[in-house]
Amino acid sequence: MVLAKLTSKGQITIPKEIREKLRIREGDKVFFVEEKGKIYFENASQVALKRIQDQVKNDPAKTNFSNEEDVISYIKALRNDI
């Protein structure tokens, strides 16, 4: 268990150990999830990647990606929706 302190502005510093586990860095977004009365947070990039994987599972033709830039654009759009 790791402890963090809330500032008067509602901010917390995410401990280094947790940042490393979630692979989050300065400027990254996090996604908050409420589940059964508890709040969890996840790396938004990982959530976006999981959505892509779920959408193309068993049918990669669904995406209509023709190159890497198409994939990057899609991920950016998902991040903005989160």
Secondary structure, 3 states (H helix, E strand, C coil): CCCCCECCCCCECCCHHHHHHHCCCCCCCEEEEEECCEEEEEEHHHHHHHHHHHHHCCCHHHHCCCCHHHHHHHHHHHHHHC
